Amino acid sequence: MDIQLNEHYDFELDDRNDMPLVRGRAAFEQLLSNWTTKYYIEIVGRTNRDNVLSLMELYANRIVDEIDDVGRVSQVAVAFSDEEPNTLEVTTIYLNSAQSSFEISE
């Protein structure tokens, strides 16, 4: 369980003027987005590095491995966005074939 953040990593109040919470899969996806974005900003830095995809994929999969209750993830894939320049698309693929994606940009 965690406090829900918006796409700018800020807190927002819900319709009851309370901080909404995320649980389960949504909490995992938020955590994965937060940690991989932080790793990209602090360690990787730019999308033009030769090994950017392998670095990001390795780190994202380490996060999956560290979280005990996420046995339902098949893989995390990182690719360059087809639509946005200097943008990475991180896709989580679950065992039931569901997918969730987010983007990281310079």
PyMOL commands that set and color helices and strands:
alter all, ss='L'
color gray80, all
select helices_A, chain A and resi 24-44+52-66
alter helices_A, ss='H'
color red, helices_A
select strands_A, chain A and resi 2-3+21-22+73-80+87-94+99-105
alter strands_A, ss='S'
color yellow, strands_A
deselect
rebuild
show_as cartoon
